[in-house]
Amino acid sequence: MKEFFELLKERVSRAKESLKIASPWVEQCILEKLLEVLPEGVSLQVILRVREKEDMSITGAGTFRLLEGERGELYINDKLHAKMFIVDDLFALVGSANLTGAGMREEGNLEAMVPLEGEEVKRLSELFEEYKRGSIKLLREAVAVVLSLESSTEAIVYLLQELPEQSLLWSQKERSKLLCSLTRVYTTPTHVENLTSGKFWQIAYLNLLNKSAGKLIGRVRVLIELREGREGYFGTPLKTLSVGDQLLPVTEEDQNLVRVMKTNLSGYPMDIPVRVGHLPEKSSGVYVDLAKLTSMHMAVLGTTGSGKTTFVSRLVENIPPRSAKTFIFDLFGEYPQKLNLPEERTHLVRIPYTLLPIWTEDVKELFRDYGFLIQEKGEEEKSFLTSLRGQLKPDFKLSGYREKSLEEILLQSSKGALKREVLELLDMLSKDIGEEALKNQPQVFNLLEEALRVDRDVVIVDLKEVVNPSTRLNLVGLLLKEILSLARQKPERRLLVLEEAHNFAPERGALEVSAGRENLAINMTKRIALEGRKFGLGLLALSQRPSNLSKYVLSQLNTQAIFRLITHRDIEAVSQFFEYPYEDKLRLLPTLKPGHLFLSGVGVPFSMLVEIPL
């Protein structure tokens, strides 16, 4: 047999285009001798048999690792028995010998090999191609292989290298690709070592191509099916993973991923893609569809310091000019520093410390806080409250504050003994909060009117100085009411960013609200959540306590950015946003680092882990 191997080496050394090997068993030491003489630039294709563990013990791990590092292609087949070696489709050796020491050495087995040239080699090459079509190509880039199916959308996989949970993986199918998410990694597998049936060629992966020292097992979930011939289109997966499928990592250069990331949940290209971050440890951009935000609202939820305000800042600054007018209710004065926008695109309104009662109940509460009681029993009290009702209106255009200060309204509405109480109240208030807070209401209304009228892309209403809870609720409520009115009159894309939304639209019983006291902010937030979509008015609600946010409002926020959450109540409140089974994501919420979030809902193609620069 030595003469045949020497003949094969000699012809391989003169190869110009290709070397094709079909041999059930291939030993590393024999293969190395062929590869030593194989010229650079010559393609290499090898078909091996993987049917039982004996095949693997003869071929050996070294052969697989050697071929994995070469420029050629490696195929495995569970039925291969033929032995053929084809050079440039012009010369071939065919017979009974495997590419092993026992098959190629004189003192080995009794083998027969026949050299072929000409037309016979052409027919042999066609047979080789047929064998390839019935084989499995081992992909060097593969990072996982499917072991078993849990359902039509979930599978258990063997990880060929360590991967973080929520990694995205591709599975190539005929005329489509399945995009999968690694939802769980198990570090103590129990059933892998006993895998001896089914598609035996898996054993090549499990025992020979294992790149992960920990022998990790994972669970993957199919997210979408990307169908060829329909660019950028994907839909509900109609195909499933199969045992033995090889999964490839999603790369940053993958144009399929770029198209998918600019697609919304309906499977069609986003109307206005706005970049908000990137996939963890990759530069691949992640986008949300602005059209979905302005028509179907968004929640941004997470603990303090998790990155909510930064996320919203990145979103707002990446909205194309003149695409939507954004109103930001900035409770802590953070956005002027966070937003990276030119001055000509922004308008900042700093609201000074003020008192702004807009209901008679607000005034009664103010009196009670300072030891006075108004019960509307005497004529003076009735006259006082009647006058107040005529001037304190929960409406921007009808309010008496457009022309008069709070001090003027209280003094002009009171008489007799009640006026003395009003003077005493004003004196105490002046000492506590300053005279300006009692006189600046017309100035505040001018600032609000300017914010509504200004022709800028982003309007920041800085409420940092407005520390009185009732005044803050009233200010926000008045603005929300006016913005909704503007949207009705002239429907166009508008976006409302409401920080600490649970303060303005709390769940019943979550926050203390005085009995009988109306809350314009709650009413308007709920109305915008329900009606705003008809007029292109989107609500972007931020909250660190989603369990305290109105369940009604929360249910209307159809795109969600969920950062780190800790408490059971808050995690339970957001569980509705994750597709079933959702345990894999919920258990990760307390461990998310600042700047990491789960993005899901109608404005994105699928639920995914996202990173934002802080």
PEHU-V867200 format. One record per backbone hydrogen bond with DSSP energy under -0.5 kcal/mol. NH is the residue of the N-H (numbers start at 0). CO is the residue of the C=O. If there is no record, write none. Layout:
# PEHU-V867200
NH,CO ; NH,CO
This chain:
# PEHU-V867200
3,0 ; 4,0 ; 5,1 ; 6,2 ; 7,3 ; 8,4 ; 9,5 ; 10,6 ; 11,7 ; 12,8 ; 13,9 ; 13,10 ; 14,11 ; 18,42 ; 19,85 ; 20,44 ; 21,83 ; 22,46 ; 26,98 ; 27,58 ; 30,26 ; 31,27 ; 32,28 ; 33,29 ; 34,30 ; 35,31 ; 36,32 ; 36,33 ; 37,33 ; 38,11 ; 41,38 ; 42,16 ; 44,18 ; 45,72 ; 46,20 ; 47,74 ; 48,23 ; 49,76 ; 54,51 ; 55,51 ; 56,52 ; 57,53 ; 58,54 ; 59,55 ; 62,59 ; 63,59 ; 64,60 ; 65,61 ; 66,62 ; 67,63 ; 68,64 ; 69,65 ; 69,66 ; 72,43 ; 73,137 ; 74,45 ; 75,135 ; 76,47 ; 82,94 ; 83,21 ; 84,92 ; 85,19 ; 86,90 ; 87,17 ; 87,85 ; 89,86 ; 90,86 ; 91,115 ; 92,84 ; 93,113 ; 94,82 ; 95,111 ; 98,24 ; 99,97 ; 103,99 ; 104,100 ; 107,104 ; 108,101 ; 110,108 ; 113,93 ; 115,91 ; 117,89 ; 119,116 ; 120,117 ; 121,117 ; 122,118 ; 123,119 ; 124,120 ; 125,121 ; 126,122 ; 127,123 ; 128,124 ; 129,125 ; 130,126 ; 131,127 ; 132,128 ; 133,129 ; 134,131 ; 135,75 ; 136,134 ; 137,73 ; 137,135 ; 138,136 ; 139,137 ; 141,138 ; 142,246 ; 143,246 ; 144,157 ; 145,244 ; 146,155 ; 147,155 ; 149,153 ; 150,153 ; 154,219 ; 155,147 ; 156,217 ; 157,144 ; 158,156 ; 158,215 ; 159,142 ; 160,142 ; 165,181 ; 166,163 ; 168,179 ; 169,247 ; 170,177 ; 172,175 ; 174,172 ; 175,172 ; 176,225 ; 177,170 ; 178,176 ; 178,223 ; 179,168 ; 179,177 ; 180,220 ; 181,166 ; 182,180 ; 182,218 ; 183,218 ; 185,216 ; 194,191 ; 195,193 ; 199,197 ; 201,198 ; 202,199 ; 203,200 ; 204,200 ; 204,201 ; 205,201 ; 206,202 ; 207,202 ; 207,203 ; 208,203 ; 210,159 ; 212,210 ; 214,211 ; 216,185 ; 217,156 ; 218,183 ; 219,154 ; 220,180 ; 221,152 ; 222,178 ; 223,178 ; 224,234 ; 225,176 ; 225,223 ; 226,224 ; 226,232 ; 227,174 ; 229,226 ; 232,229 ; 233,266 ; 234,224 ; 243,145 ; 244,241 ; 246,143 ; 247,169 ; 248,140 ; 249,167 ; 250,248 ; 253,250 ; 254,252 ; 257,253 ; 258,254 ; 259,255 ; 260,256 ; 261,257 ; 261,258 ; 262,259 ; 263,267 ; 264,601 ; 266,263 ; 269,261 ; 273,287 ; 275,285 ; 276,285 ; 277,610 ; 278,283 ; 279,608 ; 281,278 ; 285,276 ; 286,260 ; 287,273 ; 288,602 ; 289,271 ; 289,287 ; 291,288 ; 292,288 ; 293,289 ; 294,290 ; 295,291 ; 296,292 ; 297,538 ; 298,558 ; 299,540 ; 300,560 ; 301,542 ; 302,563 ; 305,302 ; 310,306 ; 311,307 ; 312,308 ; 313,309 ; 314,310 ; 315,311 ; 316,312 ; 317,313 ; 317,314 ; 318,315 ; 322,319 ; 324,492 ; 325,323 ; 325,456 ; 326,494 ; 327,325 ; 327,458 ; 328,326 ; 328,496 ; 329,327 ; 329,460 ; 330,328 ; 336,333 ; 337,333 ; 338,334 ; 340,338 ; 344,341 ; 345,342 ; 346,457 ; 348,459 ; 349,347 ; 350,348 ; 350,461 ; 351,349 ; 354,436 ; 362,358 ; 363,359 ; 364,360 ; 365,361 ; 366,362 ; 367,363 ; 368,364 ; 369,365 ; 369,366 ; 370,367 ; 371,366 ; 374,372 ; 381,377 ; 382,378 ; 383,379 ; 384,380 ; 385,381 ; 386,382 ; 387,383 ; 388,384 ; 389,385 ; 390,386 ; 390,387 ; 391,387 ; 392,390 ; 394,392 ; 398,394 ; 399,390 ; 401,398 ; 402,399 ; 403,399 ; 406,437 ; 408,404 ; 409,405 ; 410,406 ; 411,407 ; 412,408 ; 413,409 ; 413,410 ; 417,414 ; 418,414 ; 418,415 ; 419,415 ; 420,416 ; 421,417 ; 422,418 ; 423,419 ; 424,420 ; 425,421 ; 426,422 ; 427,423 ; 428,424 ; 429,425 ; 430,426 ; 431,427 ; 432,428 ; 433,428 ; 433,429 ; 436,433 ; 437,434 ; 438,434 ; 438,435 ; 439,435 ; 443,439 ; 444,440 ; 445,441 ; 446,442 ; 447,443 ; 448,444 ; 449,445 ; 450,446 ; 451,447 ; 452,448 ; 453,449 ; 455,453 ; 457,344 ; 458,325 ; 459,346 ; 459,457 ; 460,327 ; 460,458 ; 461,348 ; 461,459 ; 462,329 ; 462,460 ; 465,462 ; 466,464 ; 468,466 ; 471,467 ; 472,468 ; 473,469 ; 474,470 ; 475,471 ; 476,472 ; 477,473 ; 478,474 ; 479,475 ; 480,476 ; 481,477 ; 482,478 ; 483,479 ; 484,480 ; 485,481 ; 486,482 ; 487,483 ; 488,484 ; 489,485 ; 491,534 ; 493,535 ; 494,324 ; 495,537 ; 496,326 ; 496,494 ; 497,495 ; 497,539 ; 498,328 ; 498,496 ; 500,497 ; 500,541 ; 502,499 ; 503,499 ; 503,500 ; 504,500 ; 506,547 ; 509,506 ; 510,506 ; 512,510 ; 516,513 ; 519,517 ; 522,518 ; 523,519 ; 524,520 ; 525,521 ; 526,522 ; 527,523 ; 528,524 ; 529,525 ; 530,526 ; 531,526 ; 531,527 ; 533,530 ; 534,531 ; 535,532 ; 536,531 ; 537,493 ; 537,535 ; 539,495 ; 539,537 ; 540,297 ; 540,538 ; 541,497 ; 541,539 ; 542,299 ; 547,544 ; 548,544 ; 548,545 ; 549,504 ; 553,549 ; 554,550 ; 555,551 ; 555,552 ; 556,553 ; 557,295 ; 557,555 ; 558,296 ; 559,599 ; 560,298 ; 561,559 ; 561,597 ; 562,300 ; 562,560 ; 564,588 ; 570,566 ; 571,567 ; 572,568 ; 573,569 ; 574,570 ; 574,571 ; 576,573 ; 577,574 ; 584,581 ; 585,581 ; 586,582 ; 587,584 ; 588,584 ; 588,585 ; 589,585 ; 590,587 ; 591,587 ; 591,588 ; 594,305 ; 595,592 ; 596,609 ; 597,561 ; 598,596 ; 598,607 ; 599,559 ; 601,557 ; 603,600 ; 607,598 ; 609,596 ; 610,277 ; 611,594
